[in-house]
Amino acid sequence: MYLTKEVKAEIFKKHGGNAENTGSTEGQIALFTHRINHLTGHLKRNHKDFNTERSLVRLVGKRRSLLDYLKKKDIVKYRELIKELNIRK
């Protein structure tokens, strides 16, 4: 599977402060970005997979909500995270 415990822990360690801090907004956004990139690659190969397409749209919406929350809470962290993850507004 593309998302193992080790990969998940590494994402949260890098963006959330430590591996156990899975509730941090920055860590969740980074995890969603990782999943979105994987689903995008899958849809490039399987363009008729509409269930995955729907899941991707929902995931992008969740990430957008978290990004809006982070933007209201701390604009500096928001800008750093967007630059680091290459997310476009």
C-alpha positions in Angstrom: 0.0 0.0 0.0 1.2 3.5 -0.7 0.5 4.9 2.7 2.2 2.8 5.4 2.6 3.6 9.1 6.1 4.7 8.5 5.2 7.1 5.7 2.4 8.6 7.8 4.6 9.0 10.9 7.3 10.7 8.7 4.7 13.1 7.3 3.4 14.0 10.8 7.0 14.3 12.2 8.0 16.7 9.4 4.9 18.9 9.4 3.1 18.3 12.8 6.1 18.6 15.1 6.3 14.9 16.1 5.0 11.6 14.9 2.3 11.3 17.6 0.8 14.8 16.9 -1.7 13.5 14.3 -4.2 16.2 15.1 -2.2 19.2 13.9 -3.6 21.1 11.1 -0.3 21.3 9.2 0.2 17.5 9.5 -3.3 16.8 8.3 -2.9 19.1 5.3 0.4 17.4 4.4 -1.3 14.0 4.7 -4.2 15.1 2.5 -1.7 16.5 -0.1 0.1 13.2 -0.2 -3.1 11.3 -0.7 -4.3 13.8 -3.3 -1.1 13.4 -5.3 -1.5 9.6 -5.2 -5.1 9.7 -6.4 -4.3 12.2 -9.1 -1.7 9.7 -10.5 -4.2 6.9 -10.3 -6.8 8.9 -12.2 -4.3 9.7 -15.0 -4.0 6.0 -15.6 -7.7 5.1 -14.9 -9.7 8.0 -16.3 -13.0 6.2 -16.0 -12.7 5.5 -12.2 -15.5 7.8 -11.1 -15.5 6.6 -7.5 -11.9 7.7 -7.1 -12.7 10.9 -8.8 -15.4 11.6 -6.3 -13.1 10.7 -3.4 -10.5 13.1 -4.8 -12.9 16.0 -5.0 -14.1 15.4 -1.4 -10.4 15.2 -0.2 -9.6 18.5 -1.9 -12.6 20.1 -0.2 -11.4 18.9 3.2 -7.9 20.2 2.6 -9.3 23.5 1.4 -11.3 23.8 4.6 -8.2 23.1 6.7 -6.2 25.6 4.7 -8.8 28.3 5.3 -8.8 27.6 9.0 -5.0 27.8 9.1 -5.1 31.0 7.1 -7.4 32.6 9.7 -5.4 31.2 12.6 -1.8 31.8 11.5 -1.1 33.4 8.1 2.7 32.9 8.4 2.4 29.1 8.9 -0.2 29.0 6.0 2.2 30.7 3.6 5.1 28.5 4.6 3.1 25.3 4.2 1.7 26.3 0.8 5.2 27.1 -0.4 6.6 23.8 1.0 3.9 21.5 -0.4 3.5 23.4 -3.7 -0.2 24.0 -3.2 -1.8 26.6 -5.4 -4.7 28.7 -4.3 
